[in-house]
Amino acid sequence: MRRILEISLIMLAVWGILMAELYLLLLVVVPIPNPRDGVLWLAVASAAKIAIGIASILAWLYCWKRITELYFWRRVGRRGSAA
């Protein structure tokens, strides 16, 4: 039962971080105005939006990896070995 609770907490944490990042993207990235001066600035603004989105996804994946690694090593540490 404890294992199910721990994995459920991991999933809640991961989904919570994902929803917080989605909210942040909607709050910060989407409102970035597209410049009307020229195609170059439009491309720069669009590339910046994409780069911020990709960085956000990578940060989310890193958090998920760290959370699951901590869970795994805590489990292995209790048993004394990985086998």
N, CA, C and O atoms as a GROMACS GRO file, in nm:
protein
  332
    1MET      N    1   0.082  -0.119   0.000
    1MET     CA    2   0.000   0.000   0.000
    1MET      C    3   0.087   0.126   0.000
    1MET      O    4   0.054   0.226  -0.064
    2ARG      N    5   0.198   0.120   0.072
    2ARG     CA    6   0.287   0.236   0.079
    2ARG      C    7   0.347   0.266  -0.057
    2ARG      O    8   0.363   0.383  -0.094
    3ARG      N    9   0.381   0.163  -0.132
    3ARG     CA   10   0.440   0.182  -0.265
    3ARG      C   11   0.340   0.252  -0.358
    3ARG      O   12   0.378   0.340  -0.436
    4ILE      N   13   0.214   0.213  -0.349
    4ILE     CA   14   0.112   0.276  -0.431
    4ILE      C   15   0.098   0.424  -0.394
    4ILE      O   16   0.083   0.509  -0.482
    5LEU      N   17   0.103   0.454  -0.265
    5LEU     CA   18   0.094   0.593  -0.220
    5LEU      C   19   0.214   0.674  -0.270
    5LEU      O   20   0.197   0.787  -0.315
    6GLU      N   21   0.333   0.617  -0.262
    6GLU     CA   22   0.451   0.690  -0.308
    6GLU      C   23   0.447   0.717  -0.457
    6GLU      O   24   0.479   0.827  -0.501
    7ILE      N   25   0.407   0.618  -0.535
    7ILE     CA   26   0.399   0.637  -0.680
    7ILE      C   27   0.288   0.736  -0.714
    7ILE      O   28   0.302   0.815  -0.807
    8SER      N   29   0.179   0.731  -0.641
    8SER     CA   30   0.071   0.828  -0.662
    8SER      C   31   0.118   0.970  -0.632
    8SER      O   32   0.082   1.064  -0.703
    9LEU      N   33   0.196   0.986  -0.527
    9LEU     CA   34   0.249   1.118  -0.494
    9LEU      C   35   0.346   1.168  -0.601
    9LEU      O   36   0.350   1.287  -0.633
   10ILE      N   37   0.425   1.076  -0.657
   10ILE     CA   38   0.514   1.113  -0.768
   10ILE      C   39   0.431   1.163  -0.886
   10ILE      O   40   0.462   1.267  -0.944
   11MET      N   41   0.327   1.090  -0.921
   11MET     CA   42   0.244   1.129  -1.034
   11MET      C   43   0.174   1.261  -1.008
   11MET      O   44   0.163   1.345  -1.098
   12LEU      N   45   0.126   1.282  -0.886
   12LEU     CA   46   0.063   1.410  -0.853
   12LEU      C   47   0.162   1.525  -0.863
   12LEU      O   48   0.129   1.632  -0.914
   13ALA      N   49   0.285   1.503  -0.816
   13ALA     CA   50   0.387   1.606  -0.823
   13ALA      C   51   0.422   1.638  -0.968
   13ALA      O   52   0.434   1.754  -1.006
   14VAL      N   53   0.437   1.534  -1.049
   14VAL     CA   54   0.473   1.554  -1.190
   14VAL      C   55   0.362   1.628  -1.263
   14VAL      O   56   0.388   1.722  -1.338
   15TRP      N   57   0.238   1.586  -1.242
   15TRP     CA   58   0.125   1.653  -1.309
   15TRP      C   59   0.107   1.794  -1.255
   15TRP      O   60   0.070   1.884  -1.331
   16GLY      N   61   0.132   1.816  -1.127
   16GLY     CA   62   0.124   1.950  -1.071
   16GLY      C   63   0.225   2.044  -1.133
   16GLY      O   64   0.193   2.158  -1.167
   17ILE      N   65   0.349   1.995  -1.149
   17ILE     CA   66   0.453   2.076  -1.212
   17ILE      C   67   0.416   2.104  -1.358
   17ILE      O   68   0.436   2.216  -1.407
   18LEU      N   69   0.363   2.004  -1.427
   18LEU     CA   70   0.322   2.022  -1.567
   18LEU      C   71   0.213   2.128  -1.579
   18LEU      O   72   0.219   2.213  -1.667
   19MET      N   73   0.114   2.123  -1.491
   19MET     CA   74   0.006   2.222  -1.496
   19MET      C   75   0.057   2.362  -1.461
   19MET      O   76   0.012   2.461  -1.518
   20ALA      N   77   0.151   2.371  -1.366
   20ALA     CA   78   0.209   2.501  -1.331
   20ALA      C   79   0.288   2.558  -1.449
   20ALA      O   80   0.282   2.678  -1.476
   21GLU      N   81   0.361   2.474  -1.518
   21GLU     CA   82   0.436   2.521  -1.635
   21GLU      C   83   0.344   2.561  -1.749
   21GLU      O   84   0.370   2.659  -1.818
   22LEU      N   85   0.235   2.487  -1.768
   22LEU     CA   86   0.138   2.524  -1.870
   22LEU      C   87   0.077   2.660  -1.838
   22LEU      O   88   0.062   2.744  -1.927
   23TYR      N   89   0.042   2.682  -1.712
   23TYR     CA   90  -0.012   2.810  -1.670
   23TYR      C   91   0.089   2.922  -1.693
   23TYR      O   92   0.054   3.030  -1.739
   24LEU      N   93   0.214   2.895  -1.661
   24LEU     CA   94   0.320   2.994  -1.681
   24LEU      C   95   0.336   3.027  -1.829
   24LEU      O   96   0.354   3.144  -1.866
   25LEU      N   97   0.332   2.925  -1.914
   25LEU     CA   98   0.343   2.949  -2.058
   25LEU      C   99   0.226   3.033  -2.108
   25LEU      O  100   0.245   3.125  -2.188
   26LEU      N  101   0.107   3.002  -2.061
   26LEU     CA  102  -0.010   3.079  -2.104
   26LEU      C  103  -0.006   3.222  -2.050
   26LEU      O  104  -0.056   3.314  -2.114
   27LEU      N  105   0.054   3.239  -1.936
   27LEU     CA  106   0.060   3.371  -1.873
   27LEU      C  107   0.173   3.458  -1.930
   27LEU      O  108   0.158   3.580  -1.940
   28VAL      N  109   0.285   3.394  -1.967
   28VAL     CA  110   0.403   3.470  -2.008
   28VAL      C  111   0.429   3.462  -2.158
   28VAL      O  112   0.450   3.565  -2.222
   29VAL      N  113   0.428   3.344  -2.215
   29VAL     CA  114   0.473   3.326  -2.353
   29VAL      C  115   0.366   3.367  -2.454
   29VAL      O  116   0.396   3.437  -2.551
   30VAL      N  117   0.245   3.324  -2.433
   30VAL     CA  118   0.140   3.353  -2.530
   30VAL      C  119   0.117   3.504  -2.547
   30VAL      O  120   0.098   3.549  -2.660
   31PRO      N  121   0.117   3.583  -2.438
   31PRO     CA  122   0.094   3.727  -2.457
   31PRO      C  123   0.209   3.805  -2.521
   31PRO      O  124   0.195   3.924  -2.546
   32ILE      N  125   0.322   3.742  -2.547
   32ILE     CA  126   0.432   3.814  -2.612
   32ILE      C  127   0.380   3.862  -2.748
   32ILE      O  128   0.340   3.782  -2.831
   33PRO      N  129   0.382   3.993  -2.770
   33PRO     CA  130   0.325   4.045  -2.895
   33PRO      C  131   0.414   4.011  -3.015
   33PRO      O  132   0.536   4.006  -3.006
   34ASN      N  133   0.348   3.990  -3.126
   34ASN     CA  134   0.421   3.971  -3.251
   34ASN      C  135   0.448   4.107  -3.312
   34ASN      O  136   0.354   4.184  -3.334
   35PRO      N  137   0.574   4.138  -3.341
   35PRO     CA  138   0.604   4.269  -3.399
   35PRO      C  139   0.549   4.280  -3.540
   35PRO      O  140   0.542   4.182  -3.615
   36ARG      N  141   0.510   4.400  -3.576
   36ARG     CA  142   0.453   4.424  -3.709
   36ARG      C  143   0.554   4.492  -3.802
   36ARG      O  144   0.520   4.534  -3.913
   37ASP      N  145   0.679   4.503  -3.754
   37ASP     CA  146   0.780   4.576  -3.832
   37ASP      C  147   0.829   4.499  -3.953
   37ASP      O  148   0.853   4.557  -4.059
   38GLY      N  149   0.845   4.370  -3.938
   38GLY     CA  150   0.899   4.294  -4.050
   38GLY      C  151   0.902   4.146  -4.022
   38GLY      O  152   0.874   4.101  -3.910
   39VAL      N  153   0.935   4.074  -4.122
   39VAL     CA  154   0.936   3.928  -4.114
   39VAL      C  155   1.046   3.879  -4.021
   39VAL      O  156   1.028   3.780  -3.951
   40LEU      N  157   1.159   3.949  -4.019
   40LEU     CA  158   1.270   3.906  -3.934
   40LEU      C  159   1.230   3.909  -3.788
   40LEU      O  160   1.256   3.813  -3.716
   41TRP      N  161   1.168   4.018  -3.742
   41TRP     CA  162   1.130   4.029  -3.602
   41TRP      C  163   1.018   3.933  -3.566
   41TRP      O  164   1.011   3.884  -3.454
   42LEU      N  165   0.932   3.906  -3.662
   42LEU     CA  166   0.826   3.805  -3.639
   42LEU      C  167   0.889   3.667  -3.620
   42LEU      O  168   0.846   3.591  -3.534
   43ALA      N  169   0.991   3.636  -3.699
   43ALA     CA  170   1.060   3.509  -3.686
   43ALA      C  171   1.136   3.501  -3.553
   43ALA      O  172   1.138   3.395  -3.490
   44VAL      N  173   1.196   3.611  -3.511
   44VAL     CA  174   1.269   3.613  -3.384
   44VAL      C  175   1.173   3.592  -3.267
   44VAL      O  176   1.202   3.514  -3.177
   45ALA      N  177   1.059   3.660  -3.270
   45ALA     CA  178   0.961   3.646  -3.162
   45ALA      C  179   0.905   3.504  -3.158
   45ALA      O  180   0.888   3.446  -3.051
   46SER      N  181   0.877   3.449  -3.274
   46SER     CA  182   0.825   3.311  -3.280
   46SER      C  183   0.930   3.211  -3.232
   46SER      O  184   0.897   3.116  -3.161
   47ALA      N  185   1.055   3.231  -3.271
   47ALA     CA  186   1.162   3.142  -3.227
   47ALA      C  187   1.181   3.151  -3.076
   47ALA      O  188   1.208   3.050  -3.010
   48ALA      N  189   1.167   3.271  -3.021
   48ALA     CA  190   1.180   3.287  -2.875
   48ALA      C  191   1.067   3.213  -2.804
   48ALA      O  192   1.090   3.148  -2.702
   49LYS      N  193   0.947   3.221  -2.856
   49LYS     CA  194   0.834   3.148  -2.796
   49LYS      C  195   0.859   2.998  -2.799
   49LYS      O  196   0.834   2.928  -2.701
   50ILE      N  197   0.909   2.948  -2.911
   50ILE     CA  198   0.937   2.805  -2.923
   50ILE      C  199   1.049   2.764  -2.829
   50ILE      O  200   1.041   2.659  -2.765
   51ALA      N  201   1.154   2.846  -2.819
   51ALA     CA  202   1.267   2.814  -2.730
   51ALA      C  203   1.222   2.811  -2.584
   51ALA      O  204   1.264   2.723  -2.509
   52ILE      N  205   1.138   2.904  -2.544
   52ILE     CA  206   1.087   2.904  -2.407
   52ILE      C  207   1.002   2.781  -2.381
   52ILE      O  208   1.010   2.721  -2.274
   53GLY      N  209   0.920   2.744  -2.478
   53GLY     CA  210   0.838   2.623  -2.464
   53GLY      C  211   0.922   2.497  -2.451
   53GLY      O  212   0.894   2.412  -2.368
   54ILE      N  213   1.024   2.485  -2.534
   54ILE     CA  214   1.112   2.368  -2.528
   54ILE      C  215   1.189   2.365  -2.396
   54ILE      O  216   1.204   2.258  -2.336
   55ALA      N  217   1.236   2.479  -2.352
   55ALA     CA  218   1.308   2.485  -2.223
   55ALA      C  219   1.215   2.444  -2.109
   55ALA      O  220   1.257   2.378  -2.015
   56SER      N  221   1.090   2.484  -2.117
   56SER     CA  222   0.992   2.447  -2.015
   56SER      C  223   0.969   2.296  -2.014
   56SER      O  224   0.962   2.236  -1.907
   57ILE      N  225   0.957   2.237  -2.129
   57ILE     CA  226   0.938   2.092  -2.138
   57ILE      C  227   1.060   2.018  -2.083
   57ILE      O  228   1.046   1.920  -2.009
   58LEU      N  229   1.178   2.065  -2.118
   58LEU     CA  230   1.300   2.001  -2.068
   58LEU      C  231   1.312   2.014  -1.917
   58LEU      O  232   1.358   1.921  -1.850
   59ALA      N  233   1.272   2.128  -1.862
   59ALA     CA  234   1.274   2.146  -1.717
   59ALA      C  235   1.177   2.050  -1.650
   59ALA      O  236   1.208   1.992  -1.546
   60TRP      N  237   1.060   2.033  -1.710
   60TRP     CA  238   0.960   1.939  -1.657
   60TRP      C  239   1.014   1.795  -1.660
   60TRP      O  240   1.000   1.722  -1.562
   61LEU      N  241   1.074   1.756  -1.770
   61LEU     CA  242   1.130   1.622  -1.780
   61LEU      C  243   1.243   1.601  -1.679
   61LEU      O  244   1.255   1.493  -1.621
   62TYR      N  245   1.325   1.703  -1.657
   62TYR     CA  246   1.433   1.693  -1.560
   62TYR      C  247   1.376   1.676  -1.418
   62TYR      O  248   1.426   1.594  -1.341
   63CYS      N  249   1.273   1.752  -1.386
   63CYS     CA  250   1.210   1.738  -1.253
   63CYS      C  251   1.155   1.597  -1.236
   63CYS      O  252   1.172   1.536  -1.131
   64TRP      N  253   1.090   1.546  -1.339
   64TRP     CA  254   1.034   1.411  -1.332
   64TRP      C  255   1.146   1.309  -1.311
   64TRP      O  256   1.133   1.218  -1.229
   65LYS      N  257   1.254   1.325  -1.385
   65LYS     CA  258   1.368   1.233  -1.372
   65LYS      C  259   1.424   1.236  -1.231
   65LYS      O  260   1.450   1.131  -1.172
   66ARG      N  261   1.444   1.355  -1.176
   66ARG     CA  262   1.501   1.367  -1.041
   66ARG      C  263   1.408   1.307  -0.936
   66ARG      O  264   1.455   1.239  -0.844
   67ILE      N  265   1.279   1.331  -0.948
   67ILE     CA  266   1.184   1.276  -0.851
   67ILE      C  267   1.186   1.124  -0.855
   67ILE      O  268   1.189   1.059  -0.750
   68THR      N  269   1.184   1.066  -0.974
   68THR     CA  270   1.184   0.920  -0.984
   68THR      C  271   1.318   0.860  -0.941
   68THR      O  272   1.321   0.752  -0.883
   69GLU      N  273   1.429   0.930  -0.970
   69GLU     CA  274   1.559   0.881  -0.923
   69GLU      C  275   1.565   0.879  -0.770
   69GLU      O  276   1.614   0.783  -0.711
   70LEU      N  277   1.515   0.984  -0.707
   70LEU     CA  278   1.513   0.988  -0.561
   70LEU      C  279   1.430   0.873  -0.505
   70LEU      O  280   1.469   0.809  -0.407
   71TYR      N  281   1.316   0.847  -0.566
   71TYR     CA  282   1.231   0.736  -0.523
   71TYR      C  283   1.305   0.603  -0.539
   71TYR      O  284   1.305   0.520  -0.448
   72PHE      N  285   1.368   0.583  -0.657
   72PHE     CA  286   1.438   0.458  -0.683
   72PHE      C  287   1.552   0.436  -0.585
   72PHE      O  288   1.564   0.328  -0.527
   73TRP      N  289   1.637   0.537  -0.566
   73TRP     CA  290   1.753   0.518  -0.479
   73TRP      C  291   1.712   0.505  -0.333
   73TRP      O  292   1.783   0.441  -0.255
   74ARG      N  293   1.602   0.564  -0.296
   74ARG     CA  294   1.554   0.544  -0.160
   74ARG      C  295   1.506   0.399  -0.142
   74ARG      O  296   1.528   0.339  -0.037
   75ARG      N  297   1.443   0.345  -0.245
   75ARG     CA  298   1.400   0.205  -0.241
   75ARG      C  299   1.520   0.110  -0.238
   75ARG      O  300   1.521   0.015  -0.160
   76VAL      N  301   1.620   0.136  -0.321
   76VAL     CA  302   1.738   0.050  -0.326
   76VAL      C  303   1.815   0.060  -0.196
   76VAL      O  304   1.867  -0.040  -0.146
   77GLY      N  305   1.822   0.179  -0.139
   77GLY     CA  306   1.894   0.197  -0.013
   77GLY      C  307   1.832   0.118   0.101
   77GLY      O  308   1.904   0.073   0.190
   78ARG      N  309   1.702   0.102   0.100
   78ARG     CA  310   1.636   0.024   0.205
   78ARG      C  311   1.669  -0.125   0.196
   78ARG      O  312   1.682  -0.194   0.297
   79ARG      N  313   1.683  -0.171   0.072
   79ARG     CA  314   1.711  -0.314   0.053
   79ARG      C  315   1.858  -0.348   0.070
   79ARG      O  316   1.892  -0.461   0.105
   80GLY      N  317   1.944  -0.251   0.047
   80GLY     CA  318   2.087  -0.275   0.064
   80GLY      C  319   2.159  -0.306  -0.067
   80GLY      O  320   2.281  -0.293  -0.074
   81SER      N  321   2.085  -0.347  -0.170
   81SER     CA  322   2.148  -0.372  -0.300
   81SER      C  323   2.041  -0.360  -0.408
   81SER      O  324   1.921  -0.361  -0.380
   82ALA      N  325   2.088  -0.349  -0.532
   82ALA     CA  326   1.995  -0.334  -0.645
   82ALA      C  327   1.940  -0.469  -0.689
   82ALA      O  328   1.837  -0.472  -0.757
   83ALA      N  329   2.003  -0.578  -0.655
   83ALA     CA  330   1.960  -0.709  -0.702
   83ALA      C  331   1.850  -0.769  -0.616
   83ALA      O  332   1.804  -0.879  -0.643
   0.00000   0.00000   0.00000
